[in-house]
Every structure is written in structure tokens, then in C-alpha cells.
């Protein structure tokens, strides 16, 4: 393993992005995202993602200097046209308007269109929580996942994330794929030559499969919870696809045309303002939420993101570790 300080990790990410011609806005935004993933122990969304970012650029499937366009769609809706760039800049462009609309109306939605997306959604929901807003986000990806009872890829990994601000503490956030596992975790198993746990995927005939390469190249991933995860995945396809005028996961895969680039699609983010919902009673009801969290932890259970926050605290002191092979692959991007 190779140990890096967070500053070194950021400098490495920024050097790679600059080397490949990304505009300075993308250099700053993308490096912040991948370093955050590595810092929080989310290896599948950390520095490893730079390999796919550069490959997607070389395949001609992302615009390195795209300028997001903010569109005031409706009193409680803001839309950002990403113009083929990565989602980070589009989100940053739309965030102030989303917050303004949520505070005016109690609830507001941000639709990001025609973006390339690779990141975890908790990064964006933490930004909303810092503004005192409750958030919900989801997006399709590419068709990797079979519906319950099927055997051919149709859905994406289709993550759903939720964030709740907590006074004086880190927000309550969950962020999970509706697939049994994130695709990046299967890719990391393939890189390491490790067998997959049962229930992650099937082969081309729909039989349970633990071979990462077979699942990725010929078979399909599975949803979590059988028909329940499948229904949630279909919901994400609809509300973050046709509802916002963007691609489904199957359409995104067709757009990719075999280049194996990162997914091109849309994203939906909904923000709720507790102060607007509750007025002067907001404080007492937010304290009731704290009682719920305390009751969960009082049973010895862990809140979502707790492990990630613990990894963050360690990384701020100790830095991060990445496999030597990955470090070599990253350095090769600078050659």
C-alpha cells in the first residue's frame, strides 16, 4: 500500500486532471470529490475513479471545458444544463438557486441534465445539510442490473440518497445503490482477482455467479431485496429520467456505444426547508429527530455514514492508503 496525505492526494488528482486538459473549474470540483471519497474510506469512489474519468475523456464521451447553464424552470424548480460535462460543476452552479427556492417555497427540485456522473451522492447532500436543508437525490446510471425475475441488464445501479442536518453534529446521511452493491466494488474485486459474494450478480444464463469478470462482461448485477429493490430502481429510472427529460439507464448504455465510459444521464435533487415547513416550531421538532437518532444508537446500532465519518477523522490525521498497483496506474496518467 502507498500512503498519501490528503494534500498529496489532492495534488495528484489535480495534476492528472490538468494534464488531460480539464478546465480549472473541473480540476477543483472533481479533485475535491475523489479525495473526499478516498478520505471517507469509500475506495470505489476515491482516487480510483480518475482512471475512468480519463478513459471517458479519451473516448470522447465527456466535455473537459463544458460550461453549465442554469435555467429558472419554475417557482420551485431549477434546471442546470451540464452540456456534457461532469456533474460536479453543474451541481455547484445550481446549488445556490436550489437553496433559495427551497427557502421560499419549503420544497424545491434541481434537475441536472446531460451530465457525466461518477460520484457518490452523499457529497452533494452534505452541501445541502450545511445549508440546514433536508435533501433527497437519485440518478440512473447505465444498464448493468437485471430486474427481479429477469436475467438481462436493464436498470442502472440507481442510487438513492437522503440527508438530514443535525445541530452541532455531522448530518444523518444514507447513500446506497438499489443494486446489491455498487458497480465500482465489483470492478475493484476484478482488479484484485477476488471472488464476489453470492447475490451480487448472475452469468449470461441468469445463474448465480461469483466471477467478477463474467458478471461485468456477460451477465448482470442484481438488485438488493429482490422485487423491493427492483421497484425502487424502476422509480429512479422514471423520476430521474423521463420526468426531467433525460436518459434511462438503457438509453445511457446505448449512448455509450461500447466505449465503456462513465454514465451519461441526468440527476434529480430535492431540497426541503424545515424552517419553512414548521415555522417557529422547527426547533422542537428537530429535537424529536435527535431523540430518534439517540434511540437507534442506544440499542448499539450504527447510524448510516458513521463508519465514513470515523474514516474521515482518521484520514485527517493519518492520510489515506491506496494499493501500489493503483498508484502506479495513476502515475502512468501523468506520463
Buried (B, 14 or more C-beta within 10 A) or exposed (E): EBEBEBEBBBBBBBBBBBEBEBBEBBBBBBBBBBBBBBBBBBBBBBBBBBBBBBBBBEBEBBBBEBBBBBBEBEEBBBBBBBBBBBBBBBBBBBBEBBBEBBBEBBBBBBBBBBBBBBBBBBBBBBBBBEBBBBBBBBBBBBBBBBBBEBBEBBBBBBBBBBBBBBEEEBBBBBBBBBBBBBBBBBBBBBBEEEEBEEEBBBBBEBEEBBBBEBBBEEBBBBBBEEEEBBBBBBBBBEBBBEEBEBBBBBBBBEBBEEEEBBBBBBBBBBBBBBBBEBEEEBEEEBEEBBEEBEEBEEEEEEBBBEEBBEBBEEBEEEBBBBBEEBBEBBEEBEE
